[in-house]
Amino acid sequence: NTIVAEAKNAQGVTVRKMVTVTLKTTPPNIFIDDPGYLVDVSEVEITGRVDTQLSSDQEYTATVTVNGQEAHVVHDIWKATVSVNPGRNTINVEAVDMVGNRNTASREILVYERTVIQLTIDNPVPTINGEPQDPPLDHPPFISAGRTMVPLRFIAEAFGAEVEYDPATRGITIVLEDMTIAMQIGNTTVVVNGRQHTIDAPPVIEEGRTFVPVRFIAEILGATVEYDAATRTVTIIRDQLP
């Protein structure tokens, strides 16, 4: 916008001045970076970018808040540390430029909970997240025909699964989230959500407890398995949303 001011004195001399004013009505754009894979954290640094127009007397022309907390802004880069909980978290970002134009953006981030189970061959005391479990197992993990056998119910329930056993058919049903697993004592066929799989060693019963090959049951439940031959310790790790 061009504004012209004119003044004239009694002798008819005219003085004219002109100024140009720009009216900004477009709000700043907001970009939120992906914070990556988050596990067992209570706070996280959220970063991003906001488009700005630098002026002669200001370092930046927008302020940014993240979940109500003012972010640190340098030129067009912003960052803020926010509290998060296990599960789904919504990050709300608001940017306001120097003339009051306002914009918002949001992003959902996931925070996983990690469960770490450790079992040692011939040791009846397992640990969950470093805590020894009491009471101990009725029968410790063991090796049979080169396969590491671990207690099915203990592992499944540590991950939040429900386990049912039918003594009439010797059948085992495991339900975890949207997954259903059907097994049978002495049978190498396992049915996962209606699809058949073959395992290299069938479930067996020891001291009234069902044992299964560790690698198959852990991986079918979405976990990873590590084995330390020196200590004969099996580590099972699973990340999941609450």
C-alpha positions in Angstrom: 0.0 0.0 0.0 1.3 3.5 -0.9 0.3 6.4 1.3 0.9 10.0 0.1 0.8 13.0 2.5 0.8 16.5 1.1 1.1 19.9 2.9 0.7 23.4 1.3 1.5 26.7 2.9 -0.1 30.1 2.4 2.2 30.9 -0.5 1.1 27.8 -2.3 4.3 25.8 -1.8 3.5 22.1 -1.6 5.5 19.4 0.0 4.7 15.8 -0.6 6.0 12.7 1.1 5.2 9.1 0.3 5.5 5.8 2.3 4.9 2.2 1.2 3.4 -0.2 3.7 3.0 -4.0 3.3 0.1 -5.7 5.0 1.1 -9.3 5.8 -1.9 -11.6 6.2 -0.3 -15.0 5.5 0.4 -17.1 8.6 3.8 -18.8 9.0 4.1 -22.4 7.8 5.1 -25.0 10.4 7.2 -28.1 9.8 7.6 -30.8 12.5 10.6 -33.2 12.3 10.1 -36.9 12.9 11.6 -37.6 16.4 12.4 -41.2 15.4 11.8 -44.5 17.3 11.1 -43.8 21.0 11.4 -46.4 23.7 10.9 -45.9 27.5 11.4 -42.2 27.5 9.5 -39.6 29.6 10.6 -36.5 27.6 11.8 -35.9 24.1 13.2 -33.0 22.1 10.9 -31.9 19.3 12.4 -29.9 16.5 11.2 -28.3 13.3 11.1 -25.3 11.1 8.9 -22.2 10.7 9.1 -19.9 7.7 10.1 -16.4 8.8 10.8 -13.0 7.3 13.7 -11.3 9.0 13.4 -7.7 9.8 16.2 -5.2 10.5 15.6 -5.0 14.2 14.6 -8.6 15.0 16.4 -11.9 14.7 13.2 -13.7 13.8 9.6 -12.7 13.2 7.7 -15.7 14.7 7.3 -17.2 18.1 6.7 -20.9 18.5 5.0 -22.9 21.3 5.0 -26.7 21.6 2.3 -28.1 23.7 1.9 -24.7 25.4 5.7 -24.4 26.0 7.7 -21.7 24.3 10.2 -23.2 21.9 13.8 -21.9 21.3 13.9 -20.4 17.8 17.0 -19.5 15.8 16.3 -18.0 12.4 13.8 -20.6 11.1 14.7 -23.5 13.3 12.9 -24.3 16.5 13.2 -26.9 19.2 11.5 -27.7 22.5 11.7 -30.5 25.1 8.3 -31.9 26.0 7.0 -34.5 28.4 5.6 -37.7 26.8 3.9 -40.9 28.1 4.0 -44.5 26.9 1.6 -44.9 24.0 0.3 -42.3 21.6 1.2 -38.6 22.1 0.0 -35.6 20.2 2.4 -32.8 19.7 0.7 -29.4 19.1 2.7 -26.6 17.6 1.6 -23.0 17.2 3.5 -20.2 15.4 2.7 -16.5 15.6 4.4 -13.9 13.5 5.3 -10.4 14.4 2.0 -8.9 13.2 -0.2 -11.6 14.9 -0.8 -14.1 12.1 -1.2 -17.4 13.7 -0.9 -21.1 12.5 -1.0 -24.5 14.1 0.2 -28.0 13.2 0.2 -31.3 15.1 1.9 -34.6 14.9 1.3 -37.9 16.7 4.4 -39.7 18.1 4.6 -43.2 19.6 6.5 -44.1 22.7 7.0 -47.8 23.2 7.4 -49.7 26.4 10.3 -52.3 26.4 10.0 -55.6 28.2 13.3 -57.5 28.6 13.1 -61.1 29.8 16.2 -63.0 30.7 16.3 -66.7 31.4 19.4 -68.8 32.1 19.6 -72.5 31.3 19.1 -74.7 34.4 18.3 -71.5 36.5 14.7 -71.3 37.8 14.9 -67.6 38.5 14.2 -65.4 35.5 14.3 -61.6 35.4 11.9 -59.1 33.8 13.5 -55.7 33.2 16.3 -56.7 35.5 14.1 -57.7 38.4 14.4 -61.3 39.6 11.0 -63.0 39.6 9.5 -64.5 42.8 8.3 -67.2 42.9 10.8 -69.0 40.7 9.8 -71.2 37.8 8.6 -74.7 38.6 11.1 -76.0 36.0 14.1 -74.0 34.6 14.8 -73.5 30.9 16.7 -76.4 29.3 18.3 -77.5 26.1 16.8 -80.5 24.2 18.2 -81.8 20.9 20.1 -78.5 20.4 16.9 -76.4 21.0 16.5 -74.0 23.9 13.2 -74.7 25.6 11.6 -72.0 27.7 8.3 -71.7 29.7 5.5 -70.6 27.4 3.1 -69.1 29.9 5.7 -67.1 31.7 7.0 -65.5 28.5 3.5 -64.9 27.0 2.0 -63.4 30.1 5.1 -61.1 30.6 4.2 -59.6 27.2 0.6 -59.2 28.2 -0.8 -62.2 26.4 -3.6 -64.5 27.6 -2.9 -68.2 27.7 -5.4 -71.1 27.9 -4.7 -74.8 28.1 -7.2 -77.5 27.2 -6.1 -80.8 29.0 -8.6 -82.8 27.0 -6.9 -82.0 23.6 -3.6 -80.8 25.1 -4.1 -77.7 23.1 -2.7 -74.3 23.9 -4.2 -71.0 22.8 -2.3 -67.7 23.1 -4.1 -64.3 22.4 -1.9 -61.2 22.2 -3.5 -58.0 20.8 -4.8 -59.0 17.3 -2.9 -62.3 17.2 -4.2 -65.8 18.1 -1.7 -68.7 18.3 -2.9 -72.3 18.6 -0.4 -75.1 19.5 -0.6 -78.6 20.8 1.7 -80.6 23.0 3.9 -83.0 21.0 2.8 -81.3 17.6 5.2 -79.3 15.5 2.3 -77.6 13.7 1.4 -74.1 15.0 -1.5 -72.1 13.7 -1.1 -68.2 13.8 -4.2 -66.3 12.8 -5.4 -69.2 10.7 -2.1 -69.8 8.9 0.0 -73.0 9.6 3.6 -72.9 10.6 6.0 -75.7 11.4 8.4 -75.4 14.3 11.6 -77.5 14.7 10.7 -78.8 18.1 7.2 -79.4 19.5 5.9 -78.1 22.8 6.6 -80.4 25.8 5.4 -80.6 29.4 7.9 -80.5 32.3 6.8 -80.4 35.9 3.3 -79.5 34.7 4.5 -76.5 32.6 4.6 -76.2 28.9 7.9 -75.5 27.3 8.5 -74.3 23.7 11.5 -73.4 21.5 12.5 -69.9 22.5 13.3 -68.5 19.1 10.0 -69.4 17.5 7.7 -68.3 20.3 9.6 -65.0 20.9 9.7 -64.0 17.2 6.1 -65.0 16.6 5.2 -62.6 19.5 7.2 -59.8 17.8 10.2 -60.0 20.0 13.9 -60.4 19.3 16.1 -63.1 20.9 19.8 -63.0 21.9 21.8 -65.9 23.4 25.0 -65.6 25.4 26.8 -68.9 25.1 29.3 -68.0 27.8 26.6 -67.6 30.5 23.9 -69.7 28.7 21.5 -66.8 29.1 18.6 -66.1 26.8 17.5 -62.4 26.4 14.1 -61.7 24.9 13.2 -58.1 24.0 9.8 -56.8 22.9 8.7 -53.2 22.4 5.0 -52.5 22.5 2.4 -49.8 22.9 0.5 -49.8 26.2 
